[in-house]
Amino acid sequence: MTSKTFTGGRIRKADYNPSTRQLDLSWDNGQVLAYKQVPDEVFRRLCSAPNPATYWEDRISEEYPKARPTVGGKSTNGAKGFDDLFDAGDGVSR
């Protein structure tokens, strides 16, 4: 997996797996957005863009299918895991 950390802007880190072609983007608010079928060149251009968030919005956000993130963080796809549905957070399974 290849990673790029950004020092400014809304995107904090980009993780790219060339074997699966999945791109995980960690944002300043803690969210992680993931995209599949992303070519290597798109990841390289994101990393070298003057404003990575603008590049994401123009070239990635609606161009590639969303995926489940492979890195930690909160996904924005609204899906909850099994434990999230049945756990009240008090350690007691319901």
C-alpha positions in Angstrom: 0.0 0.0 0.0 1.3 3.5 -0.9 0.4 6.4 1.4 0.7 10.2 1.0 0.2 12.6 3.9 -1.0 16.1 3.2 0.0 18.9 5.5 -2.8 21.3 4.6 -6.3 21.2 3.2 -9.2 19.0 3.9 -7.6 15.7 2.8 -5.1 14.6 5.4 -4.0 11.2 4.0 -4.4 9.1 0.9 -3.8 5.4 1.0 -3.7 3.5 -2.3 -3.4 -0.2 -2.9 -2.2 -0.8 -6.4 -3.1 -4.5 -6.4 -6.7 -3.9 -5.6 -6.8 -0.3 -7.1 -8.5 1.0 -4.0 -8.0 4.6 -2.8 -8.9 5.5 0.8 -9.0 9.2 1.7 -8.8 10.4 5.3 -10.4 13.8 5.8 -9.8 16.5 8.4 -13.2 15.7 10.1 -12.2 12.0 10.7 -14.2 10.6 7.8 -12.7 8.0 5.4 -14.0 7.8 1.9 -13.0 4.9 -0.3 -13.1 4.3 -4.0 -12.4 1.2 -6.1 -11.1 0.8 -9.6 -8.9 3.9 -9.3 -5.9 3.8 -11.8 -2.4 4.4 -10.5 -2.2 7.6 -12.6 -5.2 9.1 -10.8 -3.5 8.5 -7.4 -0.3 10.1 -8.6 -2.1 13.2 -9.9 -4.0 13.5 -6.6 -0.8 13.4 -4.7 0.8 16.1 -6.9 -2.3 18.4 -7.2 -2.0 21.9 -5.8 -5.4 21.4 -4.1 -6.0 17.6 -3.6 -9.6 18.2 -2.4 -10.5 20.1 -5.6 -8.9 17.3 -7.6 -10.9 14.7 -5.7 -14.1 16.7 -6.3 -13.4 17.1 -10.0 -11.9 13.8 -10.9 -12.7 11.1 -8.3 -15.8 11.7 -6.2 -18.4 10.7 -8.9 -16.1 9.0 -11.3 -15.3 5.8 -9.4 -17.5 3.4 -7.4 -17.4 3.8 -3.6 -16.0 1.0 -1.5 -15.6 0.1 2.2 -12.5 1.7 3.6 -9.6 -0.5 4.5 -8.1 2.0 7.0 -9.5 3.2 10.3 -12.0 6.1 10.5 -15.6 6.8 10.0 -17.2 5.8 6.7 -19.8 8.1 5.2 -21.8 5.5 3.4 -24.2 5.2 6.3 -23.7 1.4 6.7 -23.5 0.1 10.2 -21.9 -3.1 11.3 -23.7 -5.9 13.0 -22.3 -4.9 16.4 -23.4 -1.3 15.9 -27.0 -2.3 15.3 -27.3 -4.4 18.5 -24.9 -2.8 20.9 -26.0 0.0 23.2 -22.4 0.9 24.0 -22.5 -0.5 27.5 -20.7 -3.7 26.8 -24.0 -5.8 27.0 -25.1 -7.5 23.8 -28.8 -7.2 23.1 
